[in-house]
């Protein structure tokens, strides 16, 4: 599941929540917090993975020469 899909799912959930019970803002904030947490940690994982693979590529290039 990529970031775009998560974003879409998240907005749909918020939409349902706000339609069902407009007074239940707390739930929306909880969803927002969880969503942001996932989004941020995914970003970090991607950054770390990219750096890792770039290092591996560089090492492989040196070995081939």
Contact map, one row per residue, 1 for C-alpha under 8 A:
11101100000000000000000000000000000000000000000000000000000000000
11111100000000000000000000000000000000000000000000000000000000000
11111110000000000000000000000000000000100000000000000000000000000
01111111000000000000000000000000000000000000000000000000000000000
11111111100000000000000000000000000000000000000000000000000000000
11111111110000000000000000000000000000000000000000000000000000000
00111111111000000000000000000000000000000000000000000000000000000
00011111111100000000000000000000000000000000000000000000000000000
00001111111110000000000000000000000000000000000000000000000000000
00000111111111000000000000000010001000000000000000000000000000000
00000011111111100000000000000000000000000000000000000000000000000
00000001111111110000000000000000000000000000000000000000000000000
00000000111111111000000000000000000000000000000000000000000000000
00000000011111111100000000010010000000000000000000000000000000000
00000000001111111110000000000000000000000000000000000000000000000
00000000000111111111000000000000000000000000000000000000000000000
00000000000011111111110100110000000000000000000000000000000000000
00000000000001111111110110010000000000000000000000000000000000000
00000000000000111111110000000000000000000000000000000000000000000
00000000000000011111110000000000000000000000000000000000000000000
00000000000000001111111100000000000000000000000000000000000000000
00000000000000001111111110000000000000000000000000000000000000000
00000000000000000000111110000000000000000000000000000000000000000
00000000000000001100111111110000000000000000000000000000000000000
00000000000000000100011111111000000000000000000000000000000000000
00000000000000000000000111111100000000000000000000000000000000000
00000000000000001000000111111110000000000000000000000000000000000
00000000000001001100000111111111000000000000000000000000000000000
00000000000000000000000011111111100000000000000000000000000000000
00000000000000000000000001111111110000000000000000000000000000000
00000000010001000000000000111111111000000000000000000000000000000
00000000000000000000000000011111111100000000000000000000000000000
00000000000000000000000000001111111110000000000000000000000000000
00000000000000000000000000000111111111000000000000000000000000000
00000000010000000000000000000011111111100000000000000000000000000
00000000000000000000000000000001111111110000000000000000000000000
00000000000000000000000000000000111111111000000000000000000000000
00000000000000000000000000000000011111111100000000000000000000000
00100000000000000000000000000000001111111110000000000000000000000
00000000000000000000000000000000000111111111000000000000000000000
00000000000000000000000000000000000011111111100000000000000000000
00000000000000000000000000000000000001111111110000000000000000000
00000000000000000000000000000000000000111111111000000000000000000
00000000000000000000000000000000000000011111111100000000000000000
00000000000000000000000000000000000000001111111110000000000000000
00000000000000000000000000000000000000000111111111000000000000000
00000000000000000000000000000000000000000011111111100000000000000
00000000000000000000000000000000000000000001111111110000000000000
00000000000000000000000000000000000000000000111111111000000000000
00000000000000000000000000000000000000000000011111111100000000000
00000000000000000000000000000000000000000000001111111110000000000
00000000000000000000000000000000000000000000000111111111000000000
00000000000000000000000000000000000000000000000011111111100000000
00000000000000000000000000000000000000000000000001111111110000000
00000000000000000000000000000000000000000000000000111111111000000
00000000000000000000000000000000000000000000000000011111111100000
00000000000000000000000000000000000000000000000000001111111110000
00000000000000000000000000000000000000000000000000000111111111000
00000000000000000000000000000000000000000000000000000011111111100
00000000000000000000000000000000000000000000000000000001111111110
00000000000000000000000000000000000000000000000000000000111111111
00000000000000000000000000000000000000000000000000000000011111111
00000000000000000000000000000000000000000000000000000000001111111
00000000000000000000000000000000000000000000000000000000000111111
00000000000000000000000000000000000000000000000000000000000011111
